[in-house]
Amino acid sequence: MSARAAYVRLWRQEGTALPLRARRCDTFLCRLRGLTFRRSLADDEGLLFVESAESRVATSIHMFFVFFSIGVIWMAADGTVVDAQLAKPFRPYYAPRAPAKYYLEGVPALLSWVQIGERLTIEAE
């Protein structure tokens, strides 16, 4: 995947793409802002956060000043989904059960699109 790709698609092993387009979020400012102060998220919109190494702490999130529920999936460096949770507004802390390098935030339906243990591939648009 290109380090400069602004948007990515996530693909299942059988070759189907998740029905969303995710903005790659790998800078400090992008990670800091996230979905804070947003009022909504389109059904086909997401943010893919990228950390430099697998970690539980670095991939934890908060929902302060996020005004809607989101689906969050965490993935290991090889793309394996290690956790998935529904994150609710103004909750202080969500962390994956296992270390992750990536986490994808999207609409709550995201949680029905993938399963823990499934492997996804990230491709630049």
A tleap script that builds the chain and sets N, CA, C and O, in Angstrom:
source leaprc.protein.ff14SB
mol = sequence {
  NMET SER ALA ARG ALA ALA TYR VAL ARG LEU
  TRP ARG GLN GLU GLY THR ALA LEU PRO LEU
  ARG ALA ARG ARG CYS ASP THR PHE LEU CYS
  ARG LEU ARG GLY LEU THR PHE ARG ARG SER
  LEU ALA ASP ASP GLU GLY LEU LEU PHE VAL
  GLU SER ALA GLU SER ARG VAL ALA THR SER
  ILE HIE MET PHE PHE VAL PHE PHE SER ILE
  GLY VAL ILE TRP MET ALA ALA ASP GLY THR
  VAL VAL ASP ALA GLN LEU ALA LYS PRO PHE
  ARG PRO TYR TYR ALA PRO ARG ALA PRO ALA
  LYS TYR TYR LEU GLU GLY VAL PRO ALA LEU
  LEU SER TRP VAL GLN ILE GLY GLU ARG LEU
  THR ILE GLU ALA CGLU
}
set mol.1.N position { 0.844 -1.171 0.000 }
set mol.1.CA position { 0.000 0.000 0.000 }
set mol.1.C position { 0.891 1.236 0.000 }
set mol.1.O position { 1.901 1.278 0.703 }
set mol.2.N position { 0.524 2.220 -0.772 }
set mol.2.CA position { 1.288 3.459 -0.852 }
set mol.2.C position { 1.206 4.233 0.451 }
set mol.2.O position { 0.127 4.366 1.028 }
set mol.3.N position { 2.339 4.744 0.918 }
set mol.3.CA position { 2.356 5.509 2.157 }
set mol.3.C position { 1.600 6.827 2.014 }
set mol.3.O position { 1.195 7.414 3.017 }
set mol.4.N position { 1.407 7.297 0.794 }
set mol.4.CA position { 0.748 8.578 0.575 }
set mol.4.C position { -0.717 8.450 0.144 }
set mol.4.O position { -1.359 9.456 -0.157 }
set mol.5.N position { -1.240 7.251 0.112 }
set mol.5.CA position { -2.624 7.061 -0.314 }
set mol.5.C position { -3.577 7.745 0.667 }
set mol.5.O position { -3.511 7.511 1.873 }
set mol.6.N position { -4.456 8.582 0.143 }
set mol.6.CA position { -5.402 9.287 0.999 }
set mol.6.C position { -6.580 8.399 1.363 }
set mol.6.O position { -7.082 8.467 2.485 }
set mol.7.N position { -7.028 7.566 0.429 }
set mol.7.CA position { -8.163 6.681 0.672 }
set mol.7.C position { -7.791 5.255 0.347 }
set mol.7.O position { -6.989 4.990 -0.549 }
set mol.8.N position { -8.389 4.337 1.092 }
set mol.8.CA position { -8.122 2.917 0.900 }
set mol.8.C position { -9.431 2.146 0.873 }
set mol.8.O position { -10.474 2.632 1.309 }
set mol.9.N position { -9.347 0.946 0.356 }
set mol.9.CA position { -10.431 -0.039 0.400 }
set mol.9.C position { -9.896 -1.254 1.151 }
set mol.9.O position { -8.708 -1.570 1.085 }
set mol.10.N position { -10.785 -1.921 1.856 }
set mol.10.CA position { -10.420 -3.139 2.568 }
set mol.10.C position { -11.109 -4.313 1.899 }
set mol.10.O position { -12.311 -4.285 1.633 }
set mol.11.N position { -10.315 -5.354 1.634 }
set mol.11.CA position { -10.780 -6.517 0.883 }
set mol.11.C position { -10.731 -7.765 1.751 }
set mol.11.O position { -9.786 -7.976 2.510 }
set mol.12.N position { -11.766 -8.587 1.625 }
set mol.12.CA position { -11.783 -9.899 2.271 }
set mol.12.C position { -10.948 -10.864 1.439 }
set mol.12.O position { -10.647 -10.595 0.276 }
set mol.13.N position { -10.576 -11.991 2.045 }
set mol.13.CA position { -9.745 -12.974 1.346 }
set mol.13.C position { -10.438 -13.556 0.123 }
set mol.13.O position { -9.768 -13.937 -0.838 }
set mol.14.N position { -11.777 -13.633 0.138 }
set mol.14.CA position { -12.469 -14.198 -1.027 }
set mol.14.C position { -12.612 -13.202 -2.165 }
set mol.14.O position { -13.161 -13.537 -3.214 }
set mol.15.N position { -12.117 -11.964 -1.968 }
set mol.15.CA position { -12.071 -11.004 -3.058 }
set mol.15.C position { -13.159 -9.944 -3.072 }
set mol.15.O position { -13.239 -9.161 -4.019 }
set mol.16.N position { -13.996 -9.901 -2.044 }
set mol.16.CA position { -15.013 -8.847 -1.989 }
set mol.16.C position { -14.534 -7.719 -1.083 }
set mol.16.O position { -13.859 -7.947 -0.079 }
set mol.17.N position { -14.897 -6.506 -1.461 }
set mol.17.CA position { -14.490 -5.333 -0.684 }
set mol.17.C position { -15.548 -4.998 0.354 }
set mol.17.O position { -16.738 -5.218 0.132 }
set mol.18.N position { -15.109 -4.464 1.487 }
set mol.18.CA position { -16.074 -3.915 2.443 }
set mol.18.C position { -16.755 -2.732 1.771 }
set mol.18.O position { -16.118 -2.014 1.001 }
set mol.19.N position { -18.040 -2.516 2.047 }
set mol.19.CA position { -18.776 -1.449 1.350 }
set mol.19.C position { -18.517 -0.062 1.928 }
set mol.19.O position { -19.445 0.673 2.264 }
set mol.20.N position { -17.245 0.276 2.035 }
set mol.20.CA position { -16.892 1.621 2.481 }
set mol.20.C position { -15.565 2.050 1.905 }
set mol.20.O position { -14.747 1.233 1.482 }
set mol.21.N position { -15.380 3.328 1.900 }
set mol.21.CA position { -14.135 3.965 1.463 }
set mol.21.C position { -13.560 4.616 2.710 }
set mol.21.O position { -14.225 5.436 3.342 }
set mol.22.N position { -12.344 4.265 3.070 }
set mol.22.CA position { -11.751 4.761 4.317 }
set mol.22.C position { -10.621 5.737 4.030 }
set mol.22.O position { -9.773 5.497 3.171 }
set mol.23.N position { -10.626 6.829 4.756 }
set mol.23.CA position { -9.521 7.783 4.667 }
set mol.23.C position { -8.399 7.275 5.558 }
set mol.23.O position { -8.613 6.980 6.734 }
set mol.24.N position { -7.217 7.176 4.996 }
set mol.24.CA position { -6.041 6.740 5.756 }
set mol.24.C position { -5.643 7.848 6.721 }
set mol.24.O position { -5.480 9.002 6.326 }
set mol.25.N position { -5.492 7.489 7.973 }
set mol.25.CA position { -5.198 8.460 9.020 }
set mol.25.C position { -3.918 8.008 9.727 }
set mol.25.O position { -3.964 7.226 10.676 }
set mol.26.N position { -2.764 8.517 9.245 }
set mol.26.CA position { -1.493 8.057 9.793 }
set mol.26.C position { -0.600 9.186 10.295 }
set mol.26.O position { 0.572 8.965 10.597 }
set mol.27.N position { -1.148 10.392 10.385 }
set mol.27.CA position { -0.385 11.510 10.941 }
set mol.27.C position { -0.900 11.831 12.338 }
set mol.27.O position { -2.025 11.479 12.694 }
set mol.28.N position { -0.084 12.489 13.108 }
set mol.28.CA position { -0.474 12.851 14.467 }
set mol.28.C position { -1.757 13.682 14.466 }
set mol.28.O position { -2.669 13.412 15.247 }
set mol.29.N position { -1.834 14.681 13.604 }
set mol.29.CA position { -3.016 15.548 13.584 }
set mol.29.C position { -4.278 14.816 13.160 }
set mol.29.O position { -5.349 15.042 13.724 }
set mol.30.N position { -4.161 13.950 12.184 }
set mol.30.CA position { -5.326 13.180 11.747 }
set mol.30.C position { -5.804 12.256 12.867 }
set mol.30.O position { -7.004 12.168 13.124 }
set mol.31.N position { -4.878 11.570 13.532 }
set mol.31.CA position { -5.247 10.683 14.640 }
set mol.31.C position { -5.828 11.474 15.796 }
set mol.31.O position { -6.763 11.013 16.451 }
set mol.32.N position { -5.288 12.658 16.057 }
set mol.32.CA position { -5.786 13.496 17.145 }
set mol.32.C position { -7.219 13.936 16.883 }
set mol.32.O position { -8.057 13.905 17.784 }
set mol.33.N position { -7.498 14.342 15.661 }
set mol.33.CA position { -8.838 14.827 15.309 }
set mol.33.C position { -9.847 13.696 15.192 }
set mol.33.O position { -10.929 13.766 15.775 }
set mol.34.N position { -9.503 12.660 14.445 }
set mol.34.CA position { -10.411 11.526 14.273 }
set mol.34.C position { -11.813 11.972 13.894 }
set mol.34.O position { -11.993 12.742 12.951 }
set mol.35.N position { -12.803 11.487 14.629 }
set mol.35.CA position { -14.198 11.856 14.395 }
set mol.35.C position { -14.710 12.879 15.404 }
set mol.35.O position { -15.907 13.160 15.459 }
set mol.36.N position { -13.802 13.430 16.196 }
set mol.36.CA position { -14.189 14.412 17.205 }
set mol.36.C position { -14.918 15.592 16.574 }
set mol.36.O position { -14.483 16.146 15.564 }
set mol.37.N position { -16.023 15.958 17.184 }
set mol.37.CA position { -16.878 17.087 16.793 }
set mol.37.C position { -17.659 16.850 15.497 }
set mol.37.O position { -18.386 17.738 15.053 }
set mol.38.N position { -17.525 15.680 14.887 }
set mol.38.CA position { -18.361 15.364 13.730 }
set mol.38.C position { -19.768 15.054 14.227 }
set mol.38.O position { -19.945 14.556 15.339 }
set mol.39.N position { -20.756 15.346 13.409 }
set mol.39.CA position { -22.151 15.084 13.776 }
set mol.39.C position { -22.686 13.805 13.157 }
set mol.39.O position { -23.699 13.273 13.610 }
set mol.40.N position { -22.010 13.303 12.118 }
set mol.40.CA position { -22.476 12.083 11.474 }
set mol.40.C position { -21.363 11.504 10.612 }
set mol.40.O position { -20.305 12.107 10.429 }
set mol.41.N position { -21.637 10.327 10.094 }
set mol.41.CA position { -20.706 9.623 9.229 }
set mol.41.C position { -21.550 8.946 8.162 }
set mol.41.O position { -22.526 8.270 8.486 }
set mol.42.N position { -21.194 9.114 6.911 }
set mol.42.CA position { -21.938 8.474 5.820 }
set mol.42.C position { -21.798 6.952 5.928 }
set mol.42.O position { -20.816 6.450 6.475 }
set mol.43.N position { -22.783 6.228 5.406 }
set mol.43.CA position { -22.789 4.764 5.484 }
set mol.43.C position { -21.576 4.134 4.817 }
set mol.43.O position { -21.165 3.038 5.197 }
set mol.44.N position { -21.001 4.803 3.834 }
set mol.44.CA position { -19.860 4.239 3.107 }
set mol.44.C position { -18.548 4.954 3.420 }
set mol.44.O position { -17.603 4.906 2.632 }
set mol.45.N position { -18.496 5.612 4.571 }
set mol.45.CA position { -17.324 6.403 4.961 }
set mol.45.C position { -16.667 5.795 6.197 }
set mol.45.O position { -17.350 5.272 7.077 }
set mol.46.N position { -15.345 5.865 6.257 }
set mol.46.CA position { -14.626 5.380 7.425 }
set mol.46.C position { -13.273 6.048 7.547 }
set mol.46.O position { -12.818 6.745 6.639 }
set mol.47.N position { -12.643 5.824 8.679 }
set mol.47.CA position { -11.279 6.287 8.926 }
set mol.47.C position { -10.443 5.062 9.285 }
set mol.47.O position { -10.803 4.299 10.182 }
set mol.48.N position { -9.336 4.878 8.589 }
set mol.48.CA position { -8.401 3.808 8.910 }
set mol.48.C position { -7.194 4.433 9.587 }
set mol.48.O position { -6.424 5.153 8.952 }
set mol.49.N position { -7.028 4.162 10.864 }
set mol.49.CA position { -5.907 4.688 11.640 }
set mol.49.C position { -4.758 3.695 11.556 }
set mol.49.O position { -4.953 2.484 11.665 }
set mol.50.N position { -3.559 4.227 11.360 }
set mol.50.CA position { -2.371 3.402 11.177 }
set mol.50.C position { -1.338 3.801 12.219 }
set mol.50.O position { -0.931 4.961 12.291 }
set mol.51.N position { -0.920 2.840 13.019 }
set mol.51.CA position { 0.131 3.066 14.017 }
set mol.51.C position { 1.447 2.492 13.505 }
set mol.51.O position { 1.456 1.697 12.565 }
set mol.52.N position { 2.542 2.885 14.111 }
set mol.52.CA position { 3.854 2.437 13.646 }
set mol.52.C position { 4.156 0.993 14.037 }
set mol.52.O position { 4.961 0.334 13.380 }
set mol.53.N position { 3.527 0.497 15.087 }
set mol.53.CA position { 3.751 -0.880 15.550 }
set mol.53.C position { 2.483 -1.382 16.228 }
set mol.53.O position { 1.610 -0.596 16.595 }
set mol.54.N position { 2.391 -2.693 16.388 }
set mol.54.CA position { 1.242 -3.259 17.085 }
set mol.54.C position { 1.277 -2.871 18.553 }
set mol.54.O position { 2.328 -2.896 19.195 }
set mol.55.N position { 0.100 -2.509 19.077 }
set mol.55.CA position { -0.004 -2.083 20.461 }
set mol.55.C position { -1.459 -2.098 20.888 }
set mol.55.O position { -2.347 -1.896 20.059 }
set mol.56.N position { -1.718 -2.330 22.152 }
set mol.56.CA position { -3.068 -2.157 22.687 }
set mol.56.C position { -3.262 -0.703 23.103 }
set mol.56.O position { -4.330 -0.132 22.880 }
set mol.57.N position { -2.250 -0.105 23.700 }
set mol.57.CA position { -2.363 1.261 24.207 }
set mol.57.C position { -2.470 2.276 23.068 }
set mol.57.O position { -3.345 3.141 23.089 }
set mol.58.N position { -1.585 2.175 22.075 }
set mol.58.CA position { -1.565 3.149 20.981 }
set mol.58.C position { -2.816 3.078 20.121 }
set mol.58.O position { -3.157 4.053 19.451 }
set mol.59.N position { -3.503 1.950 20.125 }
set mol.59.CA position { -4.706 1.809 19.303 }
set mol.59.C position { -5.993 1.936 20.117 }
set mol.59.O position { -7.080 1.667 19.606 }
set mol.60.N position { -5.875 2.339 21.367 }
set mol.60.CA position { -7.085 2.583 22.166 }
set mol.60.C position { -7.706 3.901 21.710 }
set mol.60.O position { -7.017 4.786 21.202 }
set mol.61.N position { -9.013 4.014 21.900 }
set mol.61.CA position { -9.719 5.226 21.476 }
set mol.61.C position { -10.575 5.755 22.613 }
set mol.61.O position { -10.854 5.048 23.582 }
set mol.62.N position { -10.989 7.010 22.479 }
set mol.62.CA position { -11.992 7.593 23.358 }
set mol.62.C position { -13.108 8.125 22.471 }
set mol.62.O position { -12.924 8.294 21.265 }
set mol.63.N position { -14.246 8.383 23.057 }
set mol.63.CA position { -15.389 8.880 22.294 }
set mol.63.C position { -15.846 10.254 22.797 }
set mol.63.O position { -16.986 10.651 22.556 }
set mol.64.N position { -14.971 10.974 23.488 }
set mol.64.CA position { -15.314 12.324 23.931 }
set mol.64.C position { -15.567 13.210 22.715 }
set mol.64.O position { -14.761 13.249 21.785 }
set mol.65.N position { -16.672 13.908 22.732 }
set mol.65.CA position { -17.065 14.829 21.660 }
set mol.65.C position { -17.288 14.141 20.318 }
set mol.65.O position { -17.184 14.770 19.265 }
set mol.66.N position { -17.593 12.855 20.363 }
set mol.66.CA position { -18.105 12.140 19.191 }
set mol.66.C position { -19.578 11.925 19.510 }
set mol.66.O position { -19.909 11.308 20.522 }
set mol.67.N position { -20.458 12.424 18.664 }
set mol.67.CA position { -21.874 12.536 18.994 }
set mol.67.C position { -22.735 11.389 18.469 }
set mol.67.O position { -23.961 11.495 18.485 }
set mol.68.N position { -22.132 10.304 18.009 }
set mol.68.CA position { -22.879 9.177 17.457 }
set mol.68.C position { -22.079 7.898 17.697 }
set mol.68.O position { -20.861 7.945 17.866 }
set mol.69.N position { -22.764 6.764 17.711 }
set mol.69.CA position { -22.096 5.472 17.885 }
set mol.69.C position { -21.377 5.083 16.596 }
set mol.69.O position { -21.808 5.425 15.495 }
set mol.70.N position { -20.278 4.364 16.761 }
set mol.70.CA position { -19.519 3.883 15.606 }
set mol.70.C position { -19.147 2.415 15.815 }
set mol.70.O position { -19.084 1.925 16.942 }
set mol.71.N position { -18.906 1.740 14.713 }
set mol.71.CA position { -18.317 0.412 14.761 }
set mol.71.C position { -16.816 0.557 14.621 }
set mol.71.O position { -16.337 1.329 13.789 }
set mol.72.N position { -16.074 -0.179 15.428 }
set mol.72.CA position { -14.611 -0.129 15.379 }
set mol.72.C position { -14.090 -1.553 15.252 }
set mol.72.O position { -14.487 -2.439 16.009 }
set mol.73.N position { -13.195 -1.766 14.285 }
set mol.73.CA position { -12.488 -3.050 14.216 }
set mol.73.C position { -10.997 -2.766 14.326 }
set mol.73.O position { -10.496 -1.783 13.779 }
set mol.74.N position { -10.299 -3.636 15.038 }
set mol.74.CA position { -8.856 -3.537 15.198 }
set mol.74.C position { -8.214 -4.690 14.456 }
set mol.74.O position { -8.702 -5.819 14.510 }
set mol.75.N position { -7.106 -4.407 13.753 }
set mol.75.CA position { -6.423 -5.410 12.956 }
set mol.75.C position { -4.938 -5.465 13.307 }
set mol.75.O position { -4.306 -4.442 13.571 }
set mol.76.N position { -4.409 -6.665 13.303 }
set mol.76.CA position { -2.971 -6.867 13.495 }
set mol.76.C position { -2.234 -6.410 12.240 }
set mol.76.O position { -2.863 -6.060 11.241 }
set mol.77.N position { -0.927 -6.413 12.290 }
set mol.77.CA position { -0.106 -5.963 11.164 }
set mol.77.C position { -0.375 -6.773 9.897 }
set mol.77.O position { -0.227 -6.248 8.794 }
set mol.78.N position { -0.764 -8.031 10.030 }
set mol.78.CA position { -1.042 -8.862 8.852 }
set mol.78.C position { -2.480 -8.737 8.350 }
set mol.78.O position { -2.865 -9.436 7.413 }
set mol.79.N position { -3.284 -7.851 8.963 }
set mol.79.CA position { -4.658 -7.625 8.540 }
set mol.79.C position { -5.694 -8.475 9.244 }
set mol.79.O position { -6.883 -8.349 8.952 }
set mol.80.N position { -5.284 -9.337 10.164 }
set mol.80.CA position { -6.233 -10.169 10.893 }
set mol.80.C position { -7.012 -9.324 11.898 }
set mol.80.O position { -6.425 -8.584 12.688 }
set mol.81.N position { -8.321 -9.441 11.858 }
set mol.81.CA position { -9.188 -8.705 12.790 }
set mol.81.C position { -9.031 -9.329 14.174 }
set mol.81.O position { -9.341 -10.504 14.373 }
set mol.82.N position { -8.543 -8.528 15.132 }
set mol.82.CA position { -8.299 -9.038 16.480 }
set mol.82.C position { -9.388 -8.634 17.465 }
set mol.82.O position { -9.492 -9.224 18.540 }
set mol.83.N position { -10.204 -7.638 17.117 }
set mol.83.CA position { -11.301 -7.231 18.001 }
set mol.83.C position { -12.256 -6.344 17.220 }
set mol.83.O position { -11.893 -5.768 16.195 }
set mol.84.N position { -13.475 -6.243 17.716 }
set mol.84.CA position { -14.500 -5.389 17.126 }
set mol.84.C position { -15.448 -4.970 18.233 }
set mol.84.O position { -15.855 -5.793 19.053 }
set mol.85.N position { -15.801 -3.691 18.262 }
set mol.85.CA position { -16.689 -3.192 19.309 }
set mol.85.C position { -17.565 -2.074 18.782 }
set mol.85.O position { -17.197 -1.361 17.849 }
set mol.86.N position { -18.739 -1.932 19.399 }
set mol.86.CA position { -19.591 -0.778 19.172 }
set mol.86.C position { -19.152 0.281 20.177 }
set mol.86.O position { -19.235 0.061 21.385 }
set mol.87.N position { -18.693 1.413 19.692 }
set mol.87.CA position { -18.238 2.502 20.565 }
set mol.87.C position { -19.352 3.539 20.652 }
set mol.87.O position { -19.858 4.012 19.634 }
set mol.88.N position { -19.726 3.885 21.878 }
set mol.88.CA position { -20.838 4.798 22.107 }
set mol.88.C position { -20.342 6.195 22.466 }
set mol.88.O position { -19.255 6.351 23.021 }
set mol.89.N position { -21.145 7.211 22.145 }
set mol.89.CA position { -20.730 8.606 22.370 }
set mol.89.C position { -20.307 8.880 23.818 }
set mol.89.O position { -20.898 8.374 24.772 }
set mol.90.N position { -19.271 9.691 23.937 }
set mol.90.CA position { -18.774 10.219 25.198 }
set mol.90.C position { -18.266 9.167 26.175 }
set mol.90.O position { -18.185 9.435 27.374 }
set mol.91.N position { -17.926 7.988 25.694 }
set mol.91.CA position { -17.333 6.964 26.556 }
set mol.91.C position { -15.828 7.198 26.594 }
set mol.91.O position { -15.232 7.582 25.587 }
set mol.92.N position { -15.207 6.968 27.761 }
set mol.92.CA position { -13.806 7.365 27.910 }
set mol.92.C position { -12.766 6.451 27.283 }
set mol.92.O position { -11.658 6.905 26.995 }
set mol.93.N position { -13.085 5.157 27.057 }
set mol.93.CA position { -11.975 4.281 26.694 }
set mol.93.C position { -12.454 2.993 26.043 }
set mol.93.O position { -13.311 2.290 26.578 }
set mol.94.N position { -11.892 2.702 24.896 }
set mol.94.CA position { -12.057 1.405 24.239 }
set mol.94.C position { -10.673 0.964 23.788 }
set mol.94.O position { -9.932 1.740 23.185 }
set mol.95.N position { -10.333 -0.269 24.078 }
set mol.95.CA position { -9.037 -0.814 23.658 }
set mol.95.C position { -9.256 -2.214 23.104 }
set mol.95.O position { -10.169 -2.916 23.538 }
set mol.96.N position { -8.436 -2.622 22.160 }
set mol.96.CA position { -8.577 -3.973 21.612 }
set mol.96.C position { -8.125 -5.031 22.617 }
set mol.96.O position { -7.326 -4.756 23.512 }
set mol.97.N position { -8.644 -6.229 22.453 }
set mol.97.CA position { -8.258 -7.357 23.323 }
set mol.97.C position { -6.832 -7.811 23.070 }
set mol.97.O position { -6.183 -8.370 23.954 }
set mol.98.N position { -6.349 -7.568 21.860 }
set mol.98.CA position { -4.997 -7.990 21.471 }
set mol.98.C position { -4.322 -6.807 20.785 }
set mol.98.O position { -5.003 -5.905 20.297 }
set mol.99.N position { -3.000 -6.800 20.742 }
set mol.99.CA position { -2.306 -5.706 20.062 }
set mol.99.C position { -2.743 -5.579 18.598 }
set mol.99.O position { -2.982 -6.574 17.915 }
set mol.100.N position { -2.838 -4.346 18.145 }
set mol.100.CA position { -3.255 -4.054 16.773 }
set mol.100.C position { -2.366 -2.970 16.195 }
set mol.100.O position { -1.790 -2.164 16.926 }
set mol.101.N position { -2.262 -2.960 14.882 }
set mol.101.CA position { -1.533 -1.906 14.176 }
set mol.101.C position { -2.507 -0.948 13.502 }
set mol.101.O position { -2.208 0.233 13.325 }
set mol.102.N position { -3.677 -1.468 13.125 }
set mol.102.CA position { -4.686 -0.673 12.425 }
set mol.102.C position { -5.996 -0.715 13.198 }
set mol.102.O position { -6.304 -1.702 13.866 }
set mol.103.N position { -6.758 0.361 13.101 }
set mol.103.CA position { -8.146 0.293 13.543 }
set mol.103.C position { -8.992 1.122 12.596 }
set mol.103.O position { -8.607 2.203 12.150 }
set mol.104.N position { -10.153 0.573 12.311 }
set mol.104.CA position { -11.071 1.157 11.348 }
set mol.104.C position { -12.324 1.603 12.079 }
set mol.104.O position { -12.959 0.817 12.782 }
set mol.105.N position { -12.673 2.867 11.910 }
set mol.105.CA position { -13.896 3.412 12.484 }
set mol.105.C position { -14.883 3.666 11.356 }
set mol.105.O position { -14.532 4.257 10.334 }
set mol.106.N position { -16.113 3.219 11.546 }
set mol.106.CA position { -17.158 3.398 10.540 }
set mol.106.C position { -18.525 3.332 11.188 }
set mol.106.O position { -18.650 3.395 12.411 }
set mol.107.N position { -19.537 3.205 10.369 }
set mol.107.CA position { -20.901 3.093 10.887 }
set mol.107.C position { -21.032 1.784 11.670 }
set mol.107.O position { -20.262 0.851 11.441 }
set mol.108.N position { -21.996 1.706 12.590 }
set mol.108.CA position { -22.160 0.475 13.374 }
set mol.108.C position { -22.318 -0.791 12.527 }
set mol.108.O position { -21.930 -1.872 12.969 }
set mol.109.N position { -22.875 -0.679 11.326 }
set mol.109.CA position { -23.024 -1.848 10.448 }
set mol.109.C position { -21.686 -2.500 10.125 }
set mol.109.O position { -21.648 -3.672 9.753 }
set mol.110.N position { -20.592 -1.763 10.262 }
set mol.110.CA position { -19.250 -2.307 10.040 }
set mol.110.C position { -19.054 -3.598 10.828 }
set mol.110.O position { -18.377 -4.516 10.367 }
set mol.111.N position { -19.641 -3.664 12.003 }
set mol.111.CA position { -19.467 -4.836 12.863 }
set mol.111.C position { -20.102 -6.096 12.272 }
set mol.111.O position { -19.700 -7.207 12.617 }
set mol.112.N position { -21.073 -5.938 11.399 }
set mol.112.CA position { -21.698 -7.102 10.760 }
set mol.112.C position { -20.978 -7.486 9.466 }
set mol.112.O position { -21.271 -8.536 8.894 }
set mol.113.N position { -20.061 -6.672 9.005 }
set mol.113.CA position { -19.356 -6.917 7.746 }
set mol.113.C position { -18.119 -7.782 7.916 }
set mol.113.O position { -17.635 -8.362 6.944 }
set mol.114.N position { -17.596 -7.879 9.143 }
set mol.114.CA position { -16.368 -8.645 9.387 }
set mol.114.C position { -16.521 -9.490 10.647 }
set mol.114.O position { -17.410 -9.257 11.466 }
set mol.115.N position { -15.645 -10.464 10.783 }
set mol.115.CA position { -15.621 -11.312 11.965 }
set mol.115.C position { -14.218 -11.323 12.545 }
set mol.115.O position { -13.232 -11.207 11.817 }
set mol.116.N position { -14.138 -11.462 13.851 }
set mol.116.CA position { -12.834 -11.597 14.496 }
set mol.116.C position { -12.162 -12.851 13.940 }
set mol.116.O position { -12.787 -13.906 13.833 }
set mol.117.N position { -10.901 -12.724 13.593 }
set mol.117.CA position { -10.142 -13.819 12.999 }
set mol.117.C position { -10.060 -13.739 11.479 }
set mol.117.O position { -9.196 -14.363 10.862 }
set mol.118.N position { -10.962 -12.967 10.880 }
set mol.118.CA position { -10.941 -12.787 9.430 }
set mol.118.C position { -9.737 -11.924 9.069 }
set mol.118.O position { -9.318 -11.070 9.849 }
set mol.119.N position { -9.190 -12.153 7.890 }
set mol.119.CA position { -8.019 -11.398 7.436 }
set mol.119.C position { -8.433 -10.460 6.302 }
set mol.119.O position { -9.052 -10.889 5.328 }
set mol.120.N position { -8.088 -9.184 6.435 }
set mol.120.CA position { -8.407 -8.185 5.423 }
set mol.120.C position { -7.129 -7.670 4.791 }
set mol.120.O position { -6.072 -7.648 5.421 }
set mol.121.N position { -7.239 -7.259 3.546 }
set mol.121.CA position { -6.132 -6.641 2.827 }
set mol.121.C position { -6.480 -5.176 2.600 }
set mol.121.O position { -7.611 -4.850 2.239 }
set mol.122.N position { -5.515 -4.302 2.809 }
set mol.122.CA position { -5.713 -2.868 2.635 }
set mol.122.C position { -5.063 -2.465 1.316 }
set mol.122.O position { -3.880 -2.726 1.097 }
set mol.123.N position { -5.841 -1.826 0.435 }
set mol.123.CA position { -5.313 -1.395 -0.860 }
set mol.123.C position { -5.636 0.065 -1.086 }
set mol.123.O position { -6.744 0.514 -0.791 }
set mol.124.N position { -4.673 0.809 -1.607 }
set mol.124.CA position { -4.878 2.202 -1.957 }
set mol.124.C position { -5.854 2.311 -3.117 }
set mol.124.O position { -5.896 1.440 -3.986 }
set mol.125.N position { -6.624 3.362 -3.127 }
set mol.125.CA position { -7.535 3.601 -4.251 }
set mol.125.C position { -6.779 4.209 -5.402 }
set mol.125.O position { -7.367 4.487 -6.448 }
savepdb mol mol.pdb
quit
